[in-house]
C-alpha cells in the first residue's frame, strides 16, 4: 500500500554530502516510497558522491551563496520540464575557525554567512523555483530540536536556526497568495553525522543526550528522515508552518533522578 502517496512524484533534495547526511537518509526514504529524487549539491566532489550512492540519479550543482547559480539552476530545471511535489532543504554552514567563542564575540562575517547559507538560502531557492513547485507542494527544511538552549559548543547556529524556523510562517503566508505550498521543518535532537563530528565538543554532548533520552539511545538519522518524508507527502497536508521535534523524548528528561544523583554526589 502506498500510504505516503509519493509514487511517481518528483522531489528536489538539497544537501547530500555523504551516506551519513540527513539529506541522504531523506532522499533514500523518498526513493523507497516511490518518489523520483533529483539532487542538488554544491560541488563536483559531492555530485560524484551522490552518483556512487544513487547511480543514475539526476544531479545538479549549485552554491546557494551565489544568486546567479540559483537562477541558473531554476532555468536548467525549467528547461527540462520538471515540476516538483516536494523540496527538501538540508543546508547549513558555520565558520568555527579559531575555535568556539562566547556568543557575544561572534563576528559579523561569521554570523551573516551562516544566516545566508543556513536560512536565507531557503527563501532564495523557493523564490527562484516557485514556478516549478506544484500548487500543493511541500517544502521541508532541517532545523534543531531547540533554538533556546544556549549550548556553548553549538556556537551561533541556534539563533540562525531560529530565523530559519520563523521564516516558515512567513513563506507559507506569502506563497498563499498564489498557491497552497506549505513549509515545515524537522527538528531533530543530536544526530551522528559527518557535519556534527566537526563541531568541537559535540561528541560529549551526544553521549550526554543518550543518557538523558528515556530509551537510552540517541535519535537515529533515519528517524528524522522518516518524519521528513512524511512532511513531504500529501498525508501531512494539514501540517503547516510547524517544526516537528524528533528528539526521542530528550526534552522531558533533563532532571532524570539517576543523572541528578551522579552530578550532585560526584566528588
C-alpha positions in Angstrom: 0.0 0.0 0.0 1.3 3.4 -1.0 0.5 5.1 2.3 2.7 8.2 1.7 1.2 8.6 -1.8 4.6 9.6 -3.2 4.7 7.1 -6.0 5.9 8.9 -9.2 6.2 12.3 -7.6 9.3 14.4 -8.1 11.2 15.8 -5.1 14.2 18.1 -5.2 16.7 17.4 -2.4 19.5 19.8 -1.5 22.4 18.9 0.7 23.7 15.4 0.3 27.4 15.2 1.2 27.8 11.5 2.0 25.9 8.5 3.3 25.7 9.9 6.8 24.0 13.1 5.7 20.5 13.8 6.8 19.7 14.7 3.2 20.8 11.3 2.0 18.6 9.5 4.5 15.7 11.6 3.4 16.4 11.0 -0.3 16.8 7.3 0.2 13.5 7.1 2.2 11.7 9.1 -0.5 13.0 6.9 -3.3 12.0 3.8 -1.4 8.5 5.3 -1.2 8.4 5.6 -5.0 9.4 9.2 -5.4 11.7 10.4 -8.1 14.5 12.3 -6.3 16.6 14.9 -8.1 19.7 16.1 -6.2 21.3 19.5 -5.9 24.8 19.7 -4.3 27.4 22.5 -4.1 30.4 20.8 -5.7 31.5 18.2 -8.2 33.0 16.2 -5.4 29.6 15.8 -3.8 28.0 15.1 -7.1 30.4 12.2 -7.5 29.4 11.0 -4.0 25.7 11.1 -4.9 26.4 9.2 -8.1 28.0 6.4 -6.1 25.2 6.4 -3.6 22.4 6.6 -6.2 23.7 5.6 -9.6 21.9 7.2 -12.5 20.3 9.9 -10.3 19.9 13.4 -11.8 22.3 15.7 -10.0 22.8 19.5 -10.4 25.5 21.8 -8.9 24.5 25.0 -7.1 26.3 27.1 -4.5 23.4 28.6 -2.7 25.5 31.6 -1.6 25.6 32.7 -5.2 22.3 34.0 -6.6 23.5 33.6 -10.2 23.9 29.9 -9.6 20.4 29.7 -8.0 18.9 31.4 -11.0 20.9 29.1 -13.4 19.6 26.1 -11.5 16.0 27.3 -11.9 16.5 27.8 -15.6 18.0 24.4 -16.1 15.3 22.6 -14.2 12.6 24.5 -16.1 14.2 23.7 -19.4 14.0 20.0 -18.5 10.3 20.4 -17.8 10.5 19.5 -14.2 7.7 20.2 -11.7 8.2 19.3 -8.0 5.8 17.9 -5.4 8.4 18.5 -2.7 11.6 20.3 -1.9 14.0 19.3 0.9 16.4 21.9 2.2 19.1 20.3 4.3 21.7 23.0 4.2 23.7 24.6 6.9 27.1 26.3 7.3 29.0 27.7 10.3 32.5 29.0 10.3 34.1 28.0 13.6 37.6 28.9 12.6 39.6 29.9 15.6 37.5 27.7 17.9 34.4 28.2 19.9 34.0 31.7 21.4 31.4 33.2 23.7 28.3 34.2 21.6 28.9 37.9 22.0 32.3 37.5 20.3 30.8 36.1 17.1 32.0 38.2 14.2 29.6 39.9 11.8 31.0 37.9 8.9 30.6 34.6 10.7 27.0 35.3 11.6 25.9 36.7 8.3 27.4 34.0 6.3 25.7 31.4 8.5 22.4 33.2 8.0 22.9 33.4 4.3 23.6 29.7 3.7 21.6 28.1 6.5 18.5 30.4 6.4 18.2 32.8 3.6 19.0 30.1 1.0 15.6 28.6 1.7 13.9 31.9 0.8 16.1 32.4 -2.2 15.6 28.9 -3.5 11.8 28.9 -3.0 11.5 32.3 -4.8 13.6 31.2 -7.7 11.8 27.8 -8.0 8.3 28.9 -7.2 7.0 28.3 -10.8 8.4 24.8 -10.7 6.5 23.8 -7.5 3.2 22.1 -7.8 0.3 24.2 -6.3 0.1 21.9 -3.3 3.9 21.2 -2.9 5.6 20.6 0.4 8.8 22.3 1.4 10.8 20.8 4.3 13.9 22.1 5.9 16.1 20.7 8.7 16.3 22.5 12.0 17.3 21.5 15.5 15.2 20.3 18.5 15.5 23.6 20.4 16.8 27.0 19.5 16.7 28.3 23.0 19.2 26.1 24.8 22.4 28.1 24.9 24.8 25.3 24.3 28.4 26.6 24.1 29.5 24.0 21.6 26.8 24.9 19.1 28.1 28.4 18.8 25.9 30.9 17.0 23.9 28.4 15.0 20.9 28.2 17.3 19.8 31.8 16.6 20.3 31.1 12.9 18.1 28.1 13.1 15.5 30.2 15.0 15.5 32.6 12.0 15.0 29.6 9.7 12.1 28.3 11.7 10.5 31.7 11.8 10.7 32.0 8.1 8.4 29.0 7.6 5.3 31.0 8.7 6.2 34.0 6.5 7.0 31.8 3.5 3.7 30.0 3.9 1.8 33.3 4.2 3.4 34.9 1.2 3.1 31.8 -1.0 -0.6 31.6 -0.1 -1.3 34.5 -2.4 -0.8 32.2 -5.4 -0.6 28.6 -4.2 -1.1 26.1 -1.3 2.6 25.3 -0.9 3.3 24.6 2.7 6.6 24.9 4.6 7.6 22.8 7.6 10.8 21.7 9.5 12.1 18.6 11.0 13.8 19.5 14.3 15.9 16.5 15.4 17.9 16.1 18.5 21.6 15.4 18.4 22.5 13.2 15.4 25.7 11.4 14.4 26.5 13.0 11.1 29.8 14.0 9.4 28.8 17.7 9.8 28.2 17.3 13.5 31.5 15.5 14.0 33.3 18.7 13.1 31.7 20.7 16.0 34.1 20.9 19.0 32.7 19.1 22.0 29.7 17.7 20.1 30.6 14.0 20.9 30.4 14.7 24.6 27.0 16.4 24.2 25.8 13.4 22.0 26.9 11.0 24.7 25.1 13.0 27.4 22.0 13.1 25.2 22.0 9.3 25.2 21.9 9.4 29.0 19.0 11.9 29.1 16.8 10.2 26.5 14.4 7.8 28.3 15.1 4.9 26.0 18.9 5.3 26.5 19.6 5.6 22.8 20.2 8.8 20.7 18.0 9.8 17.9 18.9 8.0 14.7 19.2 10.0 11.5 16.8 7.6 9.8 14.1 8.6 12.4 14.5 12.2 11.4 14.4 11.2 7.7 11.1 9.3 8.2 9.4 12.4 9.6 10.8 14.5 6.7 9.4 12.0 4.2 6.0 12.2 5.9 6.1 16.0 5.8 6.8 15.9 2.1 3.9 13.6 1.5 0.3 14.5 1.0 -0.5 12.6 4.2 0.7 15.6 6.2 -1.3 18.2 4.3 -2.8 19.7 7.5 0.6 20.4 9.0 1.7 23.9 8.0 4.5 26.2 9.3 5.5 23.8 12.0 8.7 22.5 13.4 8.3 18.8 14.3 10.7 17.9 17.2 12.3 14.5 16.8 14.3 14.0 20.0 13.1 10.7 21.4 11.8 12.5 24.5 15.1 14.1 25.5 13.4 17.4 26.4 11.2 15.7 29.0 14.0 14.1 31.0 16.8 16.6 31.8 16.1 16.0 35.5 16.3 12.3 35.5 16.9 11.1 39.0 19.9 8.9 38.2 21.6 11.8 36.3 20.9 14.3 39.0 22.4 11.9 41.6 25.5 11.3 39.6 26.1 15.1 39.4 25.2 16.0 43.0 27.1 13.1 44.5 30.2 13.5 42.4 33.3 14.1 44.5 
